């Protein structure tokens, strides 16, 4: 049995997608969910949970060119949000979505041949990086003020 899988990668500032890439169809543009994905060879290291369960990190790796250096530097400095979708390919199209990962471009580096970008989980409750919210009637409705609540 043979499986063909690849990745769709979307990147941009919060609530915007500036770039859309795929790493399966060489020198082709594909359309998926009304979005066009250009070919860009890249590797996705996958999401790895720490033993404490505090964060999910993933790594993207690109070829080191002037073009990729420019937008990866901007993505890291601007804390852009990236979405990597792992898909199963049929002969002509995407057969099924296996996994999607959202992360913030938090760190990166390069050597002579490659550029690495770290994506950190958008929400990190252990380190208190969850957007600050309080439980109030306005946000969740009536709140019981007694310890003897029965359901």
PyMOL commands that set and color helices and strands:
alter all, ss='L'
color gray80, all
select helices_A, chain A and resi 66-77+137-140
alter helices_A, ss='H'
color red, helices_A
select strands_A, chain A and resi 5-12+19-22+30-32+35-39+42-44+48-49+56-63+81-89+94-110+114-121
alter strands_A, ss='S'
color yellow, strands_A
deselect
rebuild
show_as cartoon
